[in-house]
Amino acid sequence: MQVFLFFIAFCFFAKLNAQELNAKVNVVYAQIGSAVDKKVFQTLQTGLIAFLNKRKWTSDPYEVNEKIDCSFLLNLQSVVEPNVYKATLTIQAARPVFNSNYLSPLVNFVDNDIVFRYVEFQPLEFNENRIAGTESLSANLTAIFAFYVDLLLGMDYDSYAPRGGDSYFQKANQIVSAAPEGRSITGWKPFDGQRNRYWLAENLQNARYALAHDAIYTYYRKGMDKLIVDEVSAREEVLSALSMLNTLHAETPNLMFMPFFFQGKSNEIIQLFRKGLPQDKARVIDICGRLDISNASKYAEDLK
């Protein structure tokens, strides 16, 4: 009996402490010269996988099948100085659609402002209460990864409940506020550019843009999750979400959130509206042609 109770308690504890991410990490170093021992990058990749998948990022219990599928591609571009690297980071995450095996794109973003210091076997540590630590370039790498984890958690929670991701967007914003500083560190400040981590966190925290969160919830929970049981209703809700974003864009053009939301969604939206009414197709072409400019011709051609 005691053994059985211990087993039940163990299973409950394991569930309560199950990590949230099913994260894949790929460190690409083809552009780094032969002078650097490539084993260091394999060690870095292993360390980042452990950092993402073994850390508890929320206080919520997660089942194995509830973990968020995501991937991080760290593409090393150059050696700035010994043990200091410049890179880009591609973050992708998907969300399962109810009653199906389909994964709907949630995040698909490339950050071009990555610079960090890494020495083989150094611990990859992150303390949200003391982010910069004593060595800013080393702290910058884990701060960036933690920022995007909080961001994709916020997007995921928003997609299941109205404003469900608020606390995680707040955490992402706190990382921005306390981010490491240094001469070569960029992406955390408003003057670093118009498309960076600062503006992404700002857009998702600013009460003026609350309609963005309504659109996220409507698009996924009220729209995509109905796709299997009621495709017509799903299209109506997705179109409603796109209309919300159109309203937001009319009120505040050039928000960073807009390309962030649409990145990776064009194929999904087109596929959903292929069977739609002519007036709905025309509306999608109009809205997406305005908000997802890089794919405007694709919407016009595929939904004509």
Secondary structure, DSSP 8 states (H G I E B T S, - for coil): -HHHHHHHHHHHHHHHT--SEEEEEEEE-TTS-TTS-THHHHHHHHHHHHHHHSS--SSS---GGGSEEEEEEEEEEEEEETTEEEEEEEEEEEEE-TTSS-EEEEEEEEEEEEEEE--TT------TTS-STT-HHHHHHHHHHHHHHHHHHHHHHHTTSTTTTHHHHHHHHHHHHT----TT--SSSGGG-SSSHHHHHHHHH-GGGHHHHHHHHIIIIIIGGGTTT-HHHHHHHHHHHHHHHHHHHHHSTT-THHHHHHTTTHHHHHHHHTTS-HHHHHHHHHHHHHHSGGGHHHHHHHT-
